Amino acid sequence: MATLQLSEDDLKPLIREIVEAVFDEANEFKRLMNGKIAVTEPEAAALLGLNTWQLRDIRLAGNITHSRIVGNKVRYTLDDLVVYLRRWRDGGKGK
């Protein structure tokens, strides 16, 4: 088995690149969510490219997670939306 040995100086640029990529992705998510940690149903539907009533039906069918805040208002986090998309991901194979 081959052994890979890297010095601290070798690792620093790699670590910096990874950290920058993570921060860039987090900033992109913040931009998508308009800086909010949770969005309304109309906002979430727009992010998914759906009509509000379609997202409501998906929620009522139990196919997407959501949160309820004061006043029983429905809110969606980025994680709710991403998990939903991943759950219904199509492998690209023809049907």
Backbone hydrogen bonds, N-H to C=O, Kabsch-Sander energy under -0.5 kcal/mol:
donor,donor_aa,acceptor,acceptor_aa,energy
5,Q,3,T,-0.5
11,L,7,S,-1.8
12,K,8,E,-2.0
14,L,10,D,-0.6
15,I,11,L,-2.9
16,R,12,K,-2.7
17,E,13,P,-2.3
18,I,14,L,-2.2
19,V,15,I,-2.7
20,E,16,R,-2.5
21,A,17,E,-2.1
22,V,18,I,-2.3
23,F,19,V,-2.5
24,D,20,E,-2.6
25,E,21,A,-2.2
26,A,22,V,-2.4
27,N,23,F,-2.5
28,E,24,D,-2.0
29,F,25,E,-2.2
30,K,26,A,-2.2
31,R,27,N,-2.2
32,L,28,E,-2.4
33,M,29,F,-2.0
34,N,31,R,-1.4
35,G,30,K,-3.3
36,K,33,M,-2.1
39,V,76,Y,-2.7
44,A,40,T,-2.8
45,A,41,E,-2.8
46,A,42,P,-2.1
47,L,43,E,-2.1
48,L,44,A,-1.8
49,G,45,A,-0.9
49,G,46,A,-0.6
50,L,45,A,-3.2
55,L,51,N,-1.9
56,R,52,T,-2.4
57,D,53,W,-2.2
58,I,54,Q,-2.1
59,R,55,L,-2.6
60,L,56,R,-2.8
61,A,57,D,-1.7
62,G,59,R,-1.6
63,N,58,I,-2.4
67,S,75,R,-3.0
69,I,73,K,-2.5
72,N,69,I,-1.5
73,K,69,I,-0.7
73,K,70,V,-0.6
75,R,67,S,-2.7
76,Y,39,V,-2.4
81,L,77,T,-1.7
82,V,78,L,-2.7
83,V,79,D,-2.8
84,Y,80,D,-1.9
85,L,81,L,-2.3
86,R,82,V,-2.6
87,R,83,V,-2.4
88,W,84,Y,-1.5
89,R,86,R,-1.2
